[in-house]
Amino acid sequence: MRFSFLNPPDIEGRLYMKELGRCGRLSAAGELWPQTGLASLAAVARQSGASVQLLDAMALRWTPSQTAQCIRAFQPDVLFVHVSTPTFNSDRDFCAELIREVPNAVLVVVGSHGSALGAEMLKDFPADYVLVGEGEQPIRQLAESATNCLMPVGHFRGSARADTQDVSTLPTGLRWLDSEGGALSSGDTGFLLNLDELPFPARDLLPNNRYRMPFFGRESFATLISSRGCPYGCSFCRAGVSWGKRVRTRSVPNVIEELRHLSEQHHIRNVVFMTDSFTFDRQWVLDLCEAMDRDVPGLRWICNSRVDAVDEEILAAMKKAGCLLISYGLESGSQSILDSCRKGISLDDSRRAIHLTRRAGILAFGYFILGLPEETWETVRQTIDFALDVEPDYALFHIATPFPGTRLFDEAVEKGLLLNQDWDLCDEETAGILRTVALSAEDLAKARRIAMREFYLRPKVIARELTRTASVGSIVSRTEAAARMLLNWAGKKHPCKGLTR
């Protein structure tokens, strides 16, 4: 069996974070993220005996023709394409051409967009199947089978073979359409309970030297998935769609082994932990930090956390183990909005977490959302003032985005707040798909520009940032990031369709 795993090319000149368990986000500061989720699927396929090709065409800056030529030369039996919500239209157009270049390959969509929509997305996308949820177990089943049991059944092929597909021979987790457009399923896969069973991602197949983010200067970095699942019910997040609500955490020795592998085999010592709450299990964090400090000294790393899941002891341990920055979802300066979106935190929780983080010598990054259904100009002002008062080291003000599979999407449809379903606009850095009861899409775009400008264009913030540039590489990377963000605020690089900037 020959499997290709593909992160499609960046046709429109935009860079996205596209991880399997996440929705995709425009890279406002020019960072380029590793495709660790795809690499994990590729590793399982290779371990199970398949010949594997892994292409991150976005990172390689390949054209569609270059990408298609490489895949055609490999001649895969199955082509797994990662599709995210904001790149749906671009990915669709590319795959429509690709399927003509490699007509014998069965095309399977992977990622959170497909997991949320299932077979429904195939009515508008040139693929044969959608793989829903975690993909490692179905891909292992497929790779270990004697022959390829997948038939090219996509309706765009003009074939009625979908009705003759033998479901009993298929791995679980697949969705496809019959000849009448009805949804078919091979059942649900469930979630892998022991993540230590998985091989490390096939990073040897990724262009690791391409991945950059401003906090690591000119050095490359890797993402590491230390746990899966999120038990929280935030209305705007679909973390549970791909990985479920039950938190499954890898053992400390297993994580340490991967960190060593990153350092020794790939010479990477900058890591972003891709988990929805790194500090969910307090004792696990303390044990991991002790092991990192002892066994992988010199590591530099970043993570996410909830503001109600840190304390002085944890932060001190994280700092000692090399933690540079913690990202927190502060979301809003209005308690009523925090309550309505089921965030489960208080404003005082946020104040305390940012204060303790900065006191521990760790940079604090605060994420805010403007445009949740109850948003007004008054609550926008409260959020901006709260950000200025709490003063994380960095802040990013997103525009609320109703991704398919979230309660926010359902609520927006129910209340008539969803302006359209143009997936090009379904991006947290832009506006155009959602309004609130009180504010238009144009108002939300304006609110974001005001918030970013008021937070960053303060003399003390500029002076503070200049003191943190410890090297020429750091100066250059942060200057480039700042320039990209300024263009983004001004709407010059990524203008919203149909909106006056």
N, C-alpha and C positions, 0 to 999 in steps of 0.2 A: 504493500500500500504506500502511496505517495501523497503526503499532505502538505499543502501550502497554507501558511498563516500570514495574513496581510493586514497592515495598517495602511489604508489607501493614501494616494498622493494628495498633497495640499493644493488642489486645483485653483482655488481662488486666492492664493497667496496669504492665507491666514494660518496661524499655528494654534493647535488645540492640545489640551491635555485630554487624552483619550484612553482611559483605563477601562477594563472590562466591567468593573463593578461601579463605575461612576458615569455621569451623564456627558462629560465633555465640557470643557470651558475654554473660551478664547484666551490666548496667552497675551495679556495686555502688556506685560513687561518683557516679552520676547523669550521667556524660558521655554525649553523644549524637554518634554518629559519622556522617560523610558517606557516602553511597552511591556511592563513586567507581567501583566495579565496574559497577554498573548504568548509571552515567553514561557509562562507556566504551562499553558496548553501544549505548546510545542515540545516541552520537556517530557510531558506525560506520553505524548504520541511517540516520541523517539525512544523512550524507555520501553514502550510496548511493542517495539519492532518496526515502526513505520519509518520510511525515509522522509525527512522533514526539511522544508524550506520556510524560513521566517523573514519577512520583508517589512521593514518600517520605512515605507516609501516617503512618508512625511518627513522623517528625520533626514533621510538621504537626499531630500529635495529632488526626487525623481519626477520626471514628467509621466503622464499616463502611458505614453508609448514606451518609455524605458521600462516602466513597471510591467506592462503587458508582455514585453519581449522577454523579460527575465522569467516570468511565470510560464510563458509558452515553452521556453527552453527546458524547464523542469518537468513539464507535462504531469501535473498532479492529478490524482484520482478525485480528491476532494479539496476544495478551496474554501478556507474559513476566513471570512472578511469581517473585520471589526467595524461596526457602524454605530456612530453616536448620534444623538438627537440633532445638535446644531450642524453636523456635517452630513445629514441624511441626504439632502438633495444632491450635493456634490458626489457623495459615495454612490448614489443611485445612478447618476449619469456615467460615472466611471465604470461601474459594474455592467451597465448595459453594453458598453463597448467591449469590456473584458470578456464577457461570456461568448462573444463572437470570435475572440482571439483564441480561447481555450474551450471550444464547444463540448468537449468530452468530460470536462471537470464538473462535478456536482458542486454547486455554490451554496454554502451554509453561512448565514449571518450569525455573529456572536456579539455580545455586549448588552448593556442595560436597556437600550432602546428597544431591541428585539424582545428582551425578557419582559418588558412592560406591555408591549403590543401583541406579542405572539404572532400567529399566522395572519392577523389583520394587516400587518405591515407589508406582507407579500403581495397585496393587491396593488401596491404602488412601488414595489422594489423587485428588480430582476434577480431573484434568488430562488433556489429550490426549497430550502428549509430555513427555519429559524431555530437556533439552539437556545433554549430557555433556562435561566438559572446558571448554576455552576457547571462548567463544561468538561472538567477533567474526567469524571467517571464515564460519561457517554463517549468521549473521544478515546478513552482506554478501551472500552468495549468495541468500538469500531475498528481501532488499530489491531486488536487481537483477533478479529474475525478473519476467517480464511479468505474471503472475497469481499469486495465492496458491495454491501447490501443496499446502498443508497441509489435510487433511480433519479435521473434528471427529470423532475416532475413540475418545474416551475411553469405557470400558465403562460409566461412570455415565450416559452419554447413552442407553443402551439400544440402541445401534447396532452392527451387524456390519460397518460400512464399513472397519474396520481391515484386514480381509482383502482389500479391493480397493484399498488404498493402493498407488500406483505408486512403488516405492522409487527407481526411476531418476530421478524428478523431484525428489527431496528433497535438501536440503543434508545434508552429513554431520553426525555427532554426535548424531542424534536416536534416542531409544528410545521404544517404545510397545508396547502389548499387542494381541494378536489377539483374536478373539471367544471363544477358549477360555482366555484368560489367559496365553498363551505370549508370550515376549519377542521383539520384532522390532527390527531395527536398520538404520539407513542407513549404517553404517560409522563409522570413527573419523576425527576431523578432523586430529589431529596438533597440533603447537604452532607458533605463529607465531615464526619465528626472529628477524626484524627488528622489534622493538617500536617503532622510530622510524616505521614505516609507519602506525601508528595515529594517528587524530586525538586531540586532547586531550579528556578527558571533558567531556560537555555539562553543565558546572556551571551554566550560565545557566538550566537547568531544575530546579535543586535549590534548596531554601530555605536558602541558605548561612548566613544570619544565625541559624539555629536550632542550628547545631552548636557544641557547647561541651565543654571538658574543663578540670579544675581547674588544670592547669599553665599555661594561657593566660588565667586569670582570666575576665573577662566578654567577652573578644574571641573572635570566631569563628575557626575553623581549617579547614584542608583536609587531606585525605590525598592523597599522591602515590605512585603505584606506579612505582618506578624500575627494578625488575627483577622477573622471575618465575622460579619454579622453585627447588627446594631439593635439594641432593645428599645431605643427611644422612638417616639412617634411624631417627630417634627413634621409638620404638614408639607413643607417645601422640599423634603429630602426623600430620595428613593434608594437609600443605602440598603434597605431590606429587600428590595426587589430582586437583586442578583444574589445576595449572600444571606438573606433571611434575618430574622430578629434574634436568634440565638447566637451569642458570642462564643466563637470557638478560637482558642488561643494556642499558638504553637508553644512547645516547651522551650524553656530558656536555653538548654544545650543545643537544640535544633537551630534557634535563631543565631546563637553565637557561632555555630559551624558555618552558617551562610555568610555571616559578616566576615569570618576568616577567609572564606572562599572568595568573597568580593575583593578583599585586600590582596590575597596571595596570587589568585589567578587572573584578576582583572585590574589590579592596582588601583582600586577605587576605595577611598576612605571617607567619602561624603555620602550620606545616606538620608533619605526621607522615608520615614515609616508611614506607609499608606494604610492607616487604620482609622476608623471613625472615632475612636476614643482610645488613645494609647494608654491612658491611665485608668481604664475601666476596672482592672484587677490590681488593687493597690500592692499586694504582696508580690505579684508577678513583676511589677515595675521595679520594685526595690531589688528583687533577686536579679533581674536582667541588668540593671544599672551596675550592680556590684560585679557581675560577670563581665560586662563590657569594660569597666575600668580595669579589671584584672587581666582579661584575656585579649582584648583588642584596644590597647591604649592608643591615643592619638586620633581616634574616630571623631568625626564631626557630624552631627545629625540634627534633624528637625522632625517634629511630630505634631499631630493634632491632639487636642484634649477638650474636655468640657470644663467650664469654670467651676463646677461643683465637684470636681474629681481631682483636685490638687491640694496639697498642703505643704508646709515648710519642709518636712522631712523628705517627701517625694521630690520636691524641686531641688533640694540640696543634692540628693543622690543623682538626679538627672544632670545637673550642672557638672558634678564631679566626673560623670561618665562621658562628657563631651557634648551635651545638648546645647545648641546655639540658639534655637528659637522654638517657641510653642505657638501654634495657631489656635485661637479660640473663636467659637461661634458666639459672638455677643448679640448679634442680630438686630436689636432695637434698643432705643432709649425709652421706649414706652412699655411699661409693665403689662398694660392691657393687650398690646400686640404680642408680647412674649407669651402671654397666657392663651391667646386665641390660636396661636400657631403650635401650641403644645410643646414649647421648648423645654419647659420644666425647670427653669432657672429664674433667679431674681436679679434685679439690678445690683443689689448688694453682693451677690455671688460674683458678678463680673468685676465689680470694683476690687473685691478682695483678691481674686485670682490674678488680675493684672498687677496689683500692688506687690503681691508675694513673688510673682514671677520676675519682675524687674528687680526686686530686692535680692533675689537669689543670683542675679547676674545673668539671667537668660532674657533674650529679646522676646517681647510679646507682640503677636500679630492679632489684631481684632478684625473679624469679618462681620459686616453689617448688611442687612437686607432692607432695601427701600421698595415699597410697593406691595406689601402684603395687603389682603383685602380691606382691612380697617384703616389703612394709611391715609393721613390727611397732611396738609401743610404744617399743622401744629405738631403732629407726631414726627414728621421729618425733622423739624426744628429741634425737637426733644432728642432725637437720635444724634444729630450733629453736635448738639451741646454736650450730650453724654460722652461722645467720643473725645471731644476736646477736654472734658473734665477727667475722665478715666485715663486718657492719654496712653494707649498702647504705643509701642515703638513704631509700629506700622499699622495702617488700617486700609481696608478695601471695602468699598461700598458697592455691593451688587444690586442689580435690579431684580426683584422677585420674578422667578421664571417657573411657570407651571409645567414641569416635565411630566410626560405621560407616566402613569403609575403612582403619582403622588396624590395625596388628599387635596393639595392646592389645585391641581389640575381639575379634579372633580368639582371642587368648590367654585372654581372660576367658570366652569361650564354651567353649573347649577344657577349661579347668580348673574349670568350674562356678562361676566367680566373678561372672558376670553375673546380677543379681537379677531383672531384668525388662528389657523394651524400651519402657518408658514414656518417650518422647522428652522429655516435660516435665521429667524429672529429669536429662536429659543436658546438664547445665550445670556448668561448673567452679566455680561459686560455691555450689552446693548438693550434696547427697548423696542417695543412694537407689538408684542403678542398679548400683553395684559394691561389692564387699567384697574383702578380701584373704584370704589363707589364715589370717592371725592376727587380723584386725580386721574388725568388722562395719561396716555403713554408719553406724550410730549412733556408733561409735567414731571414724570418720573425721570426722564432723561436729563431734564434741567436740574432736578433735585440731586442727582448723582454728581453732576458737574460741580454744583455748589459745594456739596459735602467734601469731595476730593480736594477742591481748591482751598477750602477753609482749613482742612486738616493739614495739608502738606505745604502750602505757601505761607508758612509762618517763619519768621527769621530764626527762632530757636530750633525749629525742626531742621531747617537747612543747615544751620551751624552744627547741630548734633550729628547729622549724617556725614558731614565733611570730616568730623573727628573719627569716624568709624572706618574710613578708607585706609586700611593698613598696608595696601600694596598698590602698585600701578594697575595690576589686573583687576583688583577690586574697584578702583576708581573708574576704570573704563567700563566694566560690566554694569556698575550701578548708574553711571551716567547714561549709558545706552538704555537701561531699563527706565530711567526717569524720562528720557526723551520719548520713548514709545508710549509711556503712560500719558504724557502731556498731549501727544497727538491723539491718543484715544479719548481723552477728556474733551478735546476740541472737535471730535468727530471727523477728523481729517483722514484717518487711515481705515476706519471700519464704519462708514456711515450707515445709519439705519434706513432701511427701505421705507419710503413714504413719509419720513419724518423730517421736519425742519430742524436743523441743528443750530 
